[in-house]
Amino acid sequence: MAGEQAIRLDEVSVAYGAQGVLDRVSLTVDRGSFVTLLGPSGCGKTTTLRVIAGFVRPSAGSIHLRGEEVTDLPPNRRLIGMVYQHYALFPHMTVFENVAFGLRVRRLPGDAVRRRVGEVLDLVKLVGWERALPRQLSGGMQQRVAVARALAIAPDILLFDEPLSALDAKLRVELRDELRALHRRLPETTMVYVTHDQEEALALSDTVVVMNRGAVIQLGTARDVYERPRTRFCAEFMNMRNILEGERVPGADGAPRVRVGAWHVVLPHAPDTGDRIVFGVRPDRLRIGPAGANRLRGEVRDVVYRGSAATVRVRLAEDLPELELDLPSGAINGTRVGAAFDCSFDPADCVVLER
């Protein structure tokens, strides 16, 4: 399946009147992969999903499914399953009837309908709930019914539009894990998932597509996008909370350096041009004490206890942003607001960003 295309968007643009929503988006999704479109509200991720499904027609560009162009094909001829944020179940129908709906529209015989509904309810762990109405189910169970209904027609492409956002935090994690397990049980099914939740995207995806203002900003594996964001926007959106900027300075050993306030910070590399350099360091990569190559000293501004972990905020200077360190709670014993604080990090932990 690797390399076999399930979905391809070529230079797709969407505009509503004078308002551009997607700007020449190109994207290829391999068969059997799990791809997440990630970005803030209004970035174009749901519109991209609806373009794939056929609910939105692009103003420019083309859509290909399974190697065939489908730009002008209506949704009912694309053989795609879709799971919505708010379930979209028929409230007067039982679980069985909701799941069977698409099969009956296709005029399958009764025995085939009963067999297929049983198969997908088993996949989503809802056997025994066939006669229940949606109002008798929890939010998580209703979302499973929505997944089962999408799976019933045996689509090889399954789209998810923020399906967990209406659930509480604990249930979101449970259903997220169930979706991962479902993808493993359906290895030939291509899944495209929309969310604004970074942790959800990282936990689910083979590939993460970061979007902003109708364009793809970065595409890569979950690890690549998290650990090596290319732009300041992507770094900030992926929760890289320490982003600093300084002036390039020469170093005696040839290693690239940047002046940040009173300190010279060694970088793993630097852009070929420009005197100003922007870089980020994740809060969990900073350490207490001056052990690393890059050593900074400041004043503790806040200590936030979060159970097994804690965040320490440090002010380096009036004209610099505060640094944040994420540490095990046991490491902050005796750390007081207003006290002097030494921290350090290695050059390899710096990520140089495009300005």
N, C-alpha and C positions, 0 to 999 in steps of 0.2 A: 504493500500500500504506500510505502514511503515514496514521495515524489509524484504520486498519482493525484492529479488535481480534482478536488471536489467542488471548489468555488474559486472563481477568479473575477475580480473587478478591475477594469481597465479605465483609468482616468475618469472616474465617475464623479460628476458634479450634480448637486441638487440645489435649486433656488426656489423660494416662494416669493414670487414677484421680484423685487429688487434685493431681497434678503438672501444672501448665499448661506447654505447650510452645510453642504459638502463641497470641497474644493479639490477636484482632480485626485480622488482617492483611488489608489491602486493597491490591491491586496490579493494574495494567493493563499488558499487554505488547502492543505493536503488531506486526502481521504483518511478518515479515522483519527484525525487530530482533534485536540480540544484547544480552541483559540478563544481568548477573552479580549473584548474591546473595552478598554479602560480609559476613563477620563471624567472630568467634572461635568456637571449639568450643562447642557447646551453645546457640548463639544462635537456632536454629530454621531455618536456611537449608536443610538437607537435608530436614527435615520438610516445608517449603514445597514443595520439588521433588517429594517423594513424594505430597503432596496433589494436585499438578497431574497426576501420572502415574496417580493412582487407587489407590496402594498404601496410603494412609492416608486414612481417612474423617474429615472434620472433625466436631467435636462441636457446632459452630455455624458459620453462614455458608454461602456457596454458591460453586461453581466453574463458570465458563463457558469453553468452548472454541469458537472460531469463531462466537461469538454464540449458542451453545446451552448450556443448563444441563446439566452432566454430573455433578453432585454424587453421584448414586447409580449412575453408570455404571461398570462394571468396567474395569480397565486395558486388557484386550484389545479393547475397543470404543472406545477414545479415539484410536486412530491416532497414537500418540506413540512416538518412538524414544528409547531411554535408554542412555547410556554410563556405566558404573560405574567406581569408583576402581580396583578390582582386576580389571578386564577381564571376568571372569565368562565366559570362553570354555570350551567343552567340550573337555577335554584329549585325548579320544580321536578327535576329529574334525579333519579337515584345515581349512586356511584356507577353501577353497571350501565345505566342508560347514557350517562355522560361519556363514559369511555367508549361505548358502542356507537356513538353518534356518527362519527366519520365512516365507520364500516357500513352502517346502514345507508348512508348517503351514497356509498359505492355499490349498494344493492347486493352485498354478500349474503349467502344463505344463512339461516338461523344457526345451524350447527357451527359454521365457520366463525360467526360472530361470537358465540359463547366460548369457543375454544380460544380465540385470540384475546378476548377480554380477560379470560382466566390467566393466560400467559403473562400479559402485561401487569395485571394486578399482583401476580406473584413477584414480578420484577421489582415492583415498588412497595412490596410488603403490605398489601391491603386486602389479601384474601380474607373473606369473612365479613367484609364491609360492603358487599355488593348492593344491599338493599337500603343502605343509609342515604339520607339526603345531605347535601352540602352543609346545611345549618347545624347538623348533628356532629360535624367533624371539627377538629382543631384546625388552626391555620396551616400547620405543617402537613396534616393529612389532606387538606384540600389541595395543597400544592402538589402532593404526590398524585392525586387524582388528575390534576392538570397535566402532569408529566405522562401518566399512563394514557390519557386521551391522545396526546401528541404521538406517543409511541405506537398506538394501536394500528395506525395505517402503515406501519413498517417503513417509515422514512429513513433514507440513508443520510439525511441532513436534518439536524435538530437545532433549533434556535431558541435561546433563552433571553428574555428581556427583563433583567433585574428581578429574577423570580424569588429571591430571598429577602428583599429589602423590607417587606411588610411584616417580617417575623422578628421575634425577640432574639437577643444575641445568642443565647444557648441553643435555640432551635435552628438558627442560621448555621451554626457550626455543625450540628447533627446532620442537617440536610445537605450541607456542603460535602460532608464526608460520604453521604449516600450517593450524591451525584458522581463523585470520583469513582466509587465502587460500580455504579451503573455504567460508566464509560468503559471500565475494564471488562465488564460483562458483554458489552456491545462494541467490540474493537473495530468494526467496520463502519460504525456510525460516526459521522463528522459532527462535532458540536461547536457552536459559536455562541458565546455567552457575553452579555453586556452587564457591566457593573461599574459603580464609582468607588467600590471598596477595594483598596489595594491588597489587603490580606486575603480576601476572597479570590482575587485574580491570581495571586502567587500560589495559593494552595491548590487551585483547580487546573491550571493551564499548562499545556505544552508550550504555547506561544502567547505572549502578551503584546497587544497592540495599543500603545498609548496614543490617545487622540486629544487634540485641542483646536478649537476654532475651525472645525470642519476638515482638519487635515491629520494625517498620520505623522506623529512626532518621532516615535521610535518603535521599532518592532524587534523582538528577540525572545529568547527563552526567559522564563520568570527570573532566573538567577542573573542573567545578563542585564535585564532592565532594572532590577533592584540594585545590583552591585556596581554597575557601570552605566548610569544614565548619561546621556550625551549633552543635554541642555539643562539650563537652570530650571526651566519649567518642569521637566521630567524629574529632576532631582528633588525638587520641592514637593511635587505630587507623590513621589515614592517615599516621602517622609524622611528625606535627608535633611535634618533640621539644622545642621551647622554648615552654613554657606558663607564663605569669606572671600574678600576681594583685596588684591594688593598690587603693588608695583613690582615688576620684574627687576631683580638685582643680580649682579654677577657673583659667582662663587669661585673660590680658589680651586676647588676640586672639579669644576666643570658641571656639577649637579645643578639643575635648575632651581632657582630660589625666588621667593616672593616676599616682599616686606609687608607684614601685617602689623600695624601699630609699631610697637617697639621691637618686634621679633622678626627674625628671618626664618621662613618655613621652607623646608626642602620638599620638592615635589618629585614624583616618579618621572614626569616628563613635562614639557611646556609647549604651548603653541609656537609655531615658527615665527609668527609676527605678533606685534602689539605689545605695548608696555604694561597694560593692565591684564591681570589673570584672575579668573574666578575659579574657585575650587570648593569642594565639599568634603566633609568627614562625617561619617555616621556616628551617632551618640554612643553606640556600643563599641566603637573602635578606640575611643579615648580611655586613657588609664589615669588613675590617681598617681601622682608622683612624677619626678623628672626622669623616668627610665627610658623613654623613647627618644628618637633623634630630634623630634620637634617638641620643644618644651615651652609651655606657656604658664604664666602666673596671673591669677586674678582674685576676685573677691566673691565669696558665695552669696548669691542673691536669693536662692530658694532651694529647699529640699522637699521633693514630693515623694511620699511613701506610697508604693503601689503593691504591697504584699511582698512577693518574693523578689521584686525589683524596686529600684528607686531612681528618680531623676534628680540630678544636681545641676542647677543653673549657675553659671559663673560669668561675672562681668570682667572683661579684660581691660577695657578702657571706655571712657565716655562715648567716643565716636565709633566704637566697634559693636557689632551685634553680640549678644550673650551666647556663650557656648552651653550646650547641654550634654551631659554625660549620663548614659543609662548603665547602672551598676547593680550588682546583687545587693540586696538590702543590708546584708552583713558587712559590706564594705564601707558603709557610710556612718558607722558608729562614731560618735564624737564630732561629726561634721556639723558646723553651726553657721547660721546666716550671719554674714559680716566678717567671717574669718578668712584669712589668706588661704589660697588654694592653688596647689601645683598640679598640672596635668600634662600629659604628653601623648603623642601618637607617632606612628611610623610613616615615612613617605609613601610606602605602598598602600596605605589606607586613605590617601588623598585621591579624589577623583577630580580631574581637571575638566571644566565644563565650557561649552561654547557660550560666548557672551550674547 
